[in-house]
């Protein structure tokens, strides 16, 4: 296993503001997922990060763990500072969805001095069961990411969202269809080995855990467990959303992040 390469993309704002690193989850891309919410995050310089083989990031050649994904995000932030792309005097926050929400918790464990606050969105300290992730990895590795489109459309969005918001929903599903199948499988394998339920008490960075009320994969109880397990946590539920809260409820997501991170 090794630390994968990931790509950062400027989504909104400019240098000199607090920095929000916005991470996208399995099968999605940072721009497709976060661009609508970024329009409401005017206090921040918003920079998206894509998983390997998703969005702008190159495909991974080897398997990796969630800890190695977190190391990739931390390395990206340090590189942005060294290059002068973000203001070294400004605080950096991280908000990630699903697998990227797991990365948020891992960042709190492994890189506590790098982030002033973390958001774990539509996620949990353990997501699903290891065998199910390994089986999905094998399916996608052999047959491609289009095999996941129908099931993901059902899980990702609250009932009626696709019909009412066809453009953003289709935009996100296209990122799934276009994701590299081997990198997607590597992400599934990373999730199969992720379980930090017994380590949440070691996270001292403030954490907001946000859930969609309609999310069956990571229901509100998971967010409450995360918020209750870390040293300084808060849980919030977005009533209208399922598993892609920043896309389904961009204004509400932005308000929760601004309020928690900046006290706005």
Secondary structure as UniProt FT lines:
FT   STRAND          8..12
FT   TURN            15..16
FT   STRAND          18..23
FT   TURN            26..27
FT   HELIX           30..38
FT   TURN            39..40
FT   TURN            42..43
FT   STRAND          44..49
FT   TURN            52..53
FT   TURN            55..56
FT   HELIX           66..83
FT   TURN            88..89
FT   STRAND          92..97
FT   HELIX           99..110
FT   TURN            112..114
FT   STRAND          117..121
FT   HELIX           130..143
FT   HELIX           145..148
FT   HELIX           149..156
FT   TURN            159..160
FT   HELIX           161..164
FT   HELIX           166..178
FT   HELIX           181..192
FT   HELIX           197..202
FT   STRAND          207..212
FT   TURN            213..214
FT   HELIX           220..229
FT   STRAND          233..238
FT   TURN            239..240
FT   HELIX           245..248
FT   HELIX           250..262
//
